[in-house]
Every structure is written in structure tokens, then in C-alpha cells.
């Protein structure tokens, strides 16, 4: 049986991402003082980053616990084998679509071009990164991830621990 920490992996991930989102807020507020972004832009970005980076893992964690999974690998990689895996897959695909929508149709590429250096670890001095480069980079990331996940799913060796239940076992 996998370590217990894997059962609650998504919740640990959400906690780490909450720290990241709070750190980003502090870094971005310094850009408000310098006139690079507005407070409302920062507030909107932090709200949606929190929904995506904290709310997403919490949702996945609740699905995983309800399904009785002992490891995050039970979710599969964009698998529609049953209801819990389908919910995780839909969350994943929705996040990809939302991210692409934001950088192509919204103001995401422009915003990231202005604030990107402040989000780096450690924060860097502003340099010119065009919104077009941001769009290409994020699109490449999403497309490569979408291609790699089913390939990995089919090529990963399966272990007995990977045979995960679709529903919790009755006690």
C-alpha cells in the first residue's frame, strides 16, 4: 500500500499553492506601487489563481477521497474510465481551455508580459517579454501536456497499487 501522504496529496498540493499565491500577491502589490499594474488587476489575478491553483487541487482531493483512492495516480491521466476519473479529466481539460482563453482572448498574455519577472523565483528585474511569446509558450505547454498525458497513461508500467477502486469500498 502507498504511503498515507499520497492519499492526501492533493490537499498538500493545495496548501503549497496557497503559499505561492499569497507570495505572488505580495510581489505583485509592489508592482502596483510602481504603476506597472493596477490593484484591481492584481486582485482579479490572485482570485483566479487561487481558484485554479488552490481550488483545483482541493476539488481533486475531494473526488479522490470520495472515490477511495490511495494515491493521486488513481486519477489517471485524462482518463474517462469512470465517474471520479472523468471528473478529474474534465477539471484538467477545463483548466487548459480557461488558460488558453485567458491568454488568447482575455488580457492574460499582456498581464503576464508585464508581471512575469515578479512571479519568478527569485524575482527578476523587468525585461521585455512580448505577449506573443507568452501566448506561444503557454499554448505549447498546453498542447504538449495534452499529447503527453495519454501517451504516458498508455506507456507507464502498472503496479498492483495502481489498481484503484472507482467507488469507496463498503465497510
C-alpha positions as CSV (number, residue, x, y, z in Angstrom):
1,X,0.0,0.0,0.0
2,X,1.3,3.5,-0.8
3,X,2.2,5.9,2.0
4,X,-0.7,7.7,3.6
5,X,0.7,11.0,2.5
6,X,-0.2,10.1,-1.1
7,X,-3.9,9.7,-0.1
8,X,-4.0,13.4,0.8
9,X,-1.5,14.5,-1.9
10,X,-4.0,17.0,-3.5
11,X,-4.6,18.7,-0.2
12,X,-0.9,19.1,0.5
13,X,-0.5,20.5,-3.0
14,X,-3.3,23.0,-2.4
15,X,-1.5,24.2,0.8
16,X,1.7,24.7,-1.1
17,X,-0.1,26.5,-3.8
18,X,-1.9,28.8,-1.3
19,X,1.6,29.8,0.0
20,X,2.6,30.5,-3.6
21,X,-0.5,32.6,-4.4
22,X,0.0,34.6,-1.2
23,X,3.6,35.2,-2.2
24,X,2.6,36.3,-5.7
25,X,0.1,38.7,-4.2
26,X,2.9,40.4,-2.1
27,X,5.2,40.6,-5.1
28,X,2.5,41.9,-7.4
29,X,1.4,44.6,-4.9
30,X,4.9,46.1,-5.3
31,X,4.2,46.5,-9.0
32,X,1.0,48.4,-8.2
33,X,3.2,51.0,-6.3
34,X,5.4,51.3,-9.4
35,X,2.4,51.7,-11.8
36,X,3.0,48.5,-13.8
37,X,-0.4,47.0,-12.9
38,X,-3.5,48.2,-11.1
39,X,-4.7,46.9,-7.8
40,X,-7.9,45.6,-9.5
41,X,-5.7,43.6,-12.0
42,X,-3.8,42.1,-9.1
43,X,-6.9,41.3,-7.2
44,X,-8.6,39.6,-10.2
45,X,-5.4,37.6,-11.0
46,X,-4.9,36.5,-7.4
47,X,-8.6,35.5,-7.1
48,X,-8.5,33.3,-10.2
49,X,-5.0,32.0,-9.4
50,X,-6.4,30.9,-6.1
51,X,-9.4,29.2,-7.7
52,X,-7.2,27.4,-10.2
53,X,-4.1,26.6,-8.1
54,X,-5.9,26.0,-4.7
55,X,-9.5,25.2,-5.6
56,X,-8.5,22.8,-8.3
57,X,-6.4,20.5,-6.1
58,X,-9.0,20.7,-3.3
59,X,-11.7,19.6,-5.8
60,X,-9.4,16.8,-7.0
61,X,-8.7,15.8,-3.4
62,X,-12.3,15.6,-2.5
63,X,-13.0,13.5,-5.6
64,X,-10.1,11.2,-4.7
65,X,-11.1,10.8,-1.1
66,X,-14.8,10.1,-2.1
67,X,-13.5,7.5,-4.6
68,X,-11.4,5.8,-2.0
69,X,-8.2,6.3,-3.9
70,X,-4.9,5.6,-2.0
71,X,-2.7,7.6,-4.4
72,X,-3.1,10.5,-6.8
73,X,-2.1,8.2,-9.7
74,X,-5.6,6.6,-9.4
75,X,-7.0,9.7,-11.2
76,X,-5.2,8.5,-14.3
77,X,-4.0,10.9,-17.0
78,X,-7.1,12.4,-18.6
79,X,-9.0,9.2,-18.2
80,X,-12.7,8.8,-18.6
81,X,-12.9,5.2,-17.2
82,X,-15.4,6.0,-14.5
83,X,-17.2,9.0,-12.9
84,X,-14.3,10.1,-10.5
85,X,-11.7,9.9,-13.2
86,X,-14.0,11.7,-15.6
87,X,-14.5,14.5,-13.1
88,X,-10.7,14.9,-12.7
89,X,-10.3,14.8,-16.5
90,X,-13.0,17.4,-17.0
91,X,-11.3,19.7,-14.4
92,X,-8.0,19.3,-16.2
93,X,-9.4,20.0,-19.7
94,X,-11.4,22.9,-18.4
95,X,-8.3,24.4,-16.8
96,X,-6.4,24.1,-20.2
97,X,-9.3,25.7,-22.1
98,X,-9.6,28.5,-19.5
99,X,-5.8,29.2,-19.6
100,X,-5.8,29.3,-23.4
101,X,-8.9,31.5,-23.4
102,X,-7.3,33.9,-21.0
103,X,-4.0,34.3,-22.9
104,X,-5.6,34.4,-26.4
105,X,-9.0,36.2,-25.9
106,X,-8.5,37.8,-22.5
107,X,-5.8,40.0,-21.2
108,X,-3.6,37.1,-19.8
109,X,-0.7,37.4,-22.2
110,X,-0.4,41.2,-21.7
111,X,-0.7,40.8,-18.0
112,X,1.9,38.1,-17.8
113,X,4.2,40.0,-20.0
114,X,4.1,42.9,-17.5
115,X,4.3,40.9,-14.3
116,X,6.2,37.7,-15.2
117,X,9.5,38.8,-13.8
118,X,7.9,39.5,-10.4
119,X,6.4,35.9,-10.3
120,X,9.8,34.2,-10.9
121,X,11.8,32.8,-8.1
122,X,13.8,34.8,-7.1
123,X,12.0,37.9,-8.6
124,X,13.9,39.3,-11.6
125,X,14.2,42.7,-12.9
126,X,11.6,43.6,-15.6
127,X,12.7,42.7,-19.1
128,X,10.7,42.7,-22.3
129,X,8.8,39.5,-22.9
130,X,6.2,40.1,-25.6
131,X,2.6,38.9,-25.2
132,X,3.0,37.0,-28.4
133,X,5.9,35.0,-26.8
134,X,3.7,34.4,-23.8
135,X,0.9,33.1,-26.0
136,X,3.2,30.7,-27.9
137,X,4.8,29.4,-24.7
138,X,1.6,28.7,-22.9
139,X,0.0,27.2,-26.0
140,X,3.0,24.9,-26.5
141,X,2.8,23.9,-22.8
142,X,-0.9,23.0,-23.0
143,X,-0.6,21.2,-26.3
144,X,2.5,19.2,-25.2
145,X,0.8,18.3,-21.9
146,X,-2.4,17.3,-23.7
147,X,-0.4,15.0,-26.0
148,X,1.9,13.6,-23.3
149,X,-0.7,12.7,-20.8
150,X,-2.4,9.9,-22.9
151,X,1.0,8.7,-24.1
152,X,2.2,8.4,-20.5
153,X,-1.0,6.7,-19.5
154,X,-0.5,4.0,-22.1
155,X,3.2,3.5,-21.5
156,X,3.5,3.7,-17.7
157,X,4.1,0.4,-16.1
158,X,1.2,-0.7,-13.9
159,X,1.7,-1.9,-10.4
160,X,-0.8,-3.6,-8.1
161,X,-1.1,-0.3,-6.1
162,X,-2.3,1.4,-9.3
163,X,-5.5,-0.8,-9.4
164,X,-7.7,1.8,-7.8
165,X,-11.3,1.5,-7.0
166,X,-13.9,3.6,-8.8
167,X,-16.0,3.8,-5.6
168,X,-15.2,3.5,-1.9
169,X,-15.2,0.0,-0.5
170,X,-18.1,-0.8,1.7
171,X,-17.0,-1.5,5.3
